[in-house]
């Protein structure tokens, strides 16, 4: 899969096949994929270049249109998947691994004080359910499912399911089985 672009890898998560440029454009009718395409184009070019400035202007328009507050500075691994559009906030300093699914209403935020001052680092193959909140300098391991409406302000080990508010952790080696499809 090393011969494919990051955009092709992101779109593979939705379709299960590597798409050509025209096929990618056809899929951009979907707001989630359209936004990911624009975000990746922004990340492809330096901020102060002509194309960088152009794509950032386009991204800003679509941030408002679709309700995604994700910035090009955010480190996001390949195989990124947005389940639904609307009301999604990710701090630009957050780091997100490969094959991650993020649903609507999710907030990945910075804590400005206390022992967890900072932003989350999210591992590979993490599924974050609707309206979940991840806040502070926390580490989310690989193969973690964060259930809808969970509030997470502590480290989560790999192979876990996180449920509730306040959140609790259950060990599960198949945490994301059936939730994360078409992995890169």
QUIJOJO-V793430 format. One record per residue. PHI is phi as a letter, one per 20 degrees, with the letter a starting at -180 (* if undefined). Layout:
# QUIJOJO-V793430
PHI, PHI
This chain:
# QUIJOJO-V793430
*, f, e, d, f, f, f, f, f, f, f, g, g, e, e, n, b, f, d, f, g, f, f, f, g, f, f, f, f, f, g, f, f, g, f, f, g, f, g, f, f, f, f, f, d, f, g, e, e, f, f, f, f, g, f, f, f, f, f, g, g, f, f, f, f, d, n, e, d, c, d, f, f, f, e, c, f, f, n, f, c, d, f, b, e, o, l, c, c, c, f, f, e, f, c, c, f, f, l, d, d, c, e, f, m, f, c, d, c, e, e, e, b, n, f, d, f, p, c, f, d, d, f, e, l, d, d, d, f, g, m, f, c, d, b, n, f, c, d, d, f, f, l, c, d, d, f, g, m, f, d, d, c, b, f, c, f, g, l, c, d, d, c, n, b, f, f, c, d, c, f, a, f, d, g, d, g, n, e, d, d, l, f, e
